[in-house]
Amino acid sequence: MRPVVLRLTPGQAGDNPQLVPLLNDWTQQRWLGSRRHRVRLLADKAYSHTSTRRELRRRRIPHTIPERSDQREYRASRGSKGGRPPSFDPACYAQRNTIERGFGRLKQWRGIASRYDKYALVFLGGTLLASILQYRQ
């Protein structure tokens, strides 16, 4: 896994609200005419929200996100009005471990893993440096 786009947020901030800004950053940084590679978003249950899925469909980004159990129960309780379950490919989701291993490689840098830096800008600089070095490997 090679980091492509980074966003620094407060530690207490949720992951899901940052997905759309992260996608916006990613589309701005893409090279013109580089649609050669197919892109598929692999995410965990934290991103399993109807607004997230709606935005990904609007952008025509295929995704593999498992459904949370409370969403499954709510849909089942509504019966035929609950709609059909979102598609999920377990074989594709199994590749998500590469993302977790990428985070593990970033956290091999002691300053990133323990967040010793006092200022966010210094921490972001260290994270960018580690990401660049990881990208070159």
C-alpha positions as CSV (number, residue, x, y, z in Angstrom):
1,M,0.0,0.0,0.0
2,R,1.3,3.4,-1.0
3,P,-0.3,6.5,0.5
4,V,-1.7,8.7,-2.1
5,V,-3.6,11.4,-0.1
6,L,-3.3,12.4,3.5
7,R,-5.5,14.4,5.8
8,L,-4.7,15.3,9.4
9,T,-7.6,15.4,11.8
10,P,-8.0,15.6,15.5
11,G,-7.8,12.3,17.3
12,Q,-11.4,12.4,18.5
13,A,-12.8,13.1,14.9
14,G,-14.6,10.2,13.2
15,D,-13.4,8.6,10.0
16,N,-16.6,8.7,8.0
17,P,-17.0,12.5,7.8
18,Q,-13.5,12.8,6.3
19,L,-14.2,10.5,3.3
20,V,-15.7,13.0,1.0
21,P,-13.0,15.7,1.6
22,L,-10.4,12.9,1.1
23,L,-12.0,11.9,-2.2
24,N,-12.1,15.6,-3.2
25,D,-8.3,15.9,-2.5
26,W,-7.7,12.7,-4.4
27,T,-9.6,13.8,-7.5
28,Q,-7.7,17.1,-7.5
29,Q,-4.3,15.4,-7.3
30,R,-5.1,12.8,-10.1
31,W,-3.2,13.4,-13.3
32,L,-5.2,14.3,-16.3
33,G,-5.9,11.3,-18.5
34,S,-4.7,8.8,-15.9
35,R,-7.9,6.7,-16.0
36,R,-5.9,3.6,-16.8
37,H,-6.2,2.1,-13.3
38,R,-9.5,0.9,-12.0
39,V,-10.2,2.2,-8.5
40,R,-12.1,0.4,-5.8
41,L,-12.7,1.7,-2.3
42,L,-12.2,-0.8,0.4
43,A,-13.3,0.4,3.8
44,D,-14.4,-1.0,7.2
45,K,-17.7,-0.8,8.9
46,A,-17.0,2.8,10.1
47,Y,-17.8,3.9,6.5
48,S,-21.0,1.9,6.3
49,H,-23.5,4.8,6.1
50,T,-26.2,5.5,3.6
51,S,-24.8,9.0,2.8
52,T,-21.4,7.5,2.2
53,R,-22.7,4.8,-0.1
54,R,-24.9,7.4,-1.9
55,E,-21.9,9.7,-2.5
56,L,-19.8,6.8,-3.8
57,R,-22.5,5.8,-6.2
58,R,-22.9,9.4,-7.4
59,R,-19.1,9.5,-8.1
60,R,-19.3,6.1,-9.7
61,I,-16.7,4.7,-7.4
62,P,-17.1,0.9,-6.8
63,H,-16.8,0.0,-3.2
64,T,-16.6,-2.9,-0.8
65,I,-17.9,-1.9,2.6
66,P,-19.4,-4.5,5.1
67,E,-22.8,-3.6,6.5
68,R,-23.1,-3.0,10.2
69,S,-25.4,-5.3,12.1
70,D,-27.8,-2.6,13.2
71,Q,-28.3,-1.5,9.6
72,R,-29.0,-5.1,8.7
73,E,-31.6,-5.4,11.5
74,Y,-33.2,-2.1,10.6
75,R,-33.5,-3.1,6.9
76,A,-35.0,-6.5,7.9
77,S,-37.5,-4.8,10.3
78,R,-38.9,-2.7,7.4
79,G,-39.6,-5.8,5.4
80,S,-40.0,-5.2,1.6
81,K,-39.6,-1.4,2.2
82,G,-36.2,-1.9,3.6
83,G,-34.7,-2.4,0.2
84,R,-32.1,-4.9,-0.8
85,P,-28.8,-5.3,0.9
86,P,-25.7,-3.5,-0.5
87,S,-23.5,-5.8,-2.5
88,F,-20.4,-7.1,-0.7
89,D,-17.6,-9.2,-2.1
90,P,-15.7,-11.1,0.7
91,A,-12.8,-12.0,-1.6
92,C,-12.2,-8.4,-2.5
93,Y,-12.6,-7.3,1.2
94,A,-9.9,-9.8,2.1
95,Q,-7.4,-7.5,0.3
96,R,-8.1,-4.8,2.8
97,N,-5.3,-6.2,5.0
98,T,-2.8,-4.4,2.6
99,I,-4.2,-1.2,3.9
100,E,-3.7,-2.2,7.6
101,R,-0.2,-3.4,6.8
102,G,0.5,0.0,5.2
103,F,-0.6,1.8,8.4
104,G,1.6,-0.6,10.3
105,R,4.6,0.4,8.2
106,L,3.8,4.1,8.8
107,K,3.6,3.4,12.5
108,Q,7.1,1.9,12.5
109,W,8.2,5.5,12.7
110,R,8.2,6.0,16.5
111,G,7.2,9.7,16.2
112,I,4.1,8.8,14.2
113,A,3.1,5.8,16.3
114,S,3.3,7.7,19.6
115,R,2.4,11.2,18.4
116,Y,5.3,12.9,20.2
117,D,5.1,16.1,18.2
118,K,3.4,18.9,19.9
119,Y,2.2,20.8,16.8
120,A,0.0,19.3,14.1
121,L,2.1,20.8,11.3
122,V,5.3,19.1,12.6
123,F,3.4,15.8,12.9
124,L,2.0,16.2,9.4
125,G,5.5,16.8,8.1
126,G,6.8,13.6,9.7
127,T,3.8,11.7,8.3
128,L,4.4,13.1,4.8
129,L,8.1,12.2,5.0
130,A,7.4,8.6,6.1
131,S,4.8,8.3,3.4
132,I,7.2,9.6,0.7
133,L,9.8,7.1,1.8
134,Q,7.2,4.3,1.9
135,Y,6.0,5.3,-1.6
136,R,9.6,5.0,-3.0
137,Q,10.0,1.5,-1.7
